[in-house]
Amino acid sequence: MPADMEKRPPLKLVSGMPILGPFAENWENVVQFQAKADDLLISTYPKSGTTWVSKIVDLIRNGGDTEESQNKAIFERVPFLECAGPSMPSGTELLDKLDFPRVIKTHLPVSVLPVSFWEKNCKVIYVARNAKDVAVSYYHFYRMAYGHPEPGTWDEFLNSFMEGKVAFGSWSSHVKGWWKMRQQRDILYLFYEDMQEDPRREIEKVMTFLGKDLSDEVLEKIHQNSSFQAMKNNPMSNYSTFPYMDHSISPFMRKGICGDWKNQFTVSQNEIFDEYYRREMSDTDLSFRM
Ligand code: PPS
């Protein structure tokens, strides 16, 4: 960990949303960020498949050239807009230096996305994942990524998650907000569960959205190189070169499966969560496969 980094700083609020402390300090640069019309935004609630879809987009844009995609880590090729911390360039600094057209990662809900993305009508790929698997993945991520506060016990973390008192706030507002926005904007809304079910089909959806036409052979190469195992073994996509993470506590590329929540939730936690879920999702036609 960089010496000047405060270990596990508390979350701070920006526009009512909890965010990592160092991110809050760079917030003004995020608000002022000037998107360009050909920027592509990858937006997700944390732990929903951001890195996976980033890798797929990167490979598609390079026509399946795996060597090109290897010359920098994925978090440098697809900078994280609101990321900031001591001893590292912020997302906005990385983006200022990146060649155009850029691919940009964000976890921001629609309500606080910098206005330039809307003004420039940027294309967006949104990936959503079922709330139970997100909560489990997020808990293990909190444990290993010490830019976050202590997660507490799993039960405590799950309560914080349901209360929206985790970094980037409420899961349900996030997925619903972007779901609604897709009716007005150029947004490809994907589901992690669909990507698991048929990665080739979802890769083709992304390809079409990006206006590309790649051969079966290239698509198969992209499929292979973006598989969980290939990404886990690849230091350029497994976050092993990123500071502030201890992969010996829990690897970034942890399990990469659907339904891991069944190994983590108790019967009683599941009942309480189902009740929370019904309440939160009663006003939307957005649905998830658990
Ligand atoms: S982050 O930190 O919010 O950007 O994390 P994010 O990339 O959104 O999500 C991490 C979870 O996605 C899993 N993952 C994958 N699953 C299947 N296939 C591939 N290729 C893949 N790449 C990443 C990763 O393992 C995390 O999920 P869990 O459930 O913790 O394993």
Residues whose N, C-alpha, C, O or C-beta is under 5 A from the ligand:
A	BS01	PPS	Y45 P46 K47 S48 G49 T50 T51 W52 S137 S226 S227 F228 M231 F252 M253 R254 K255 G256 I257
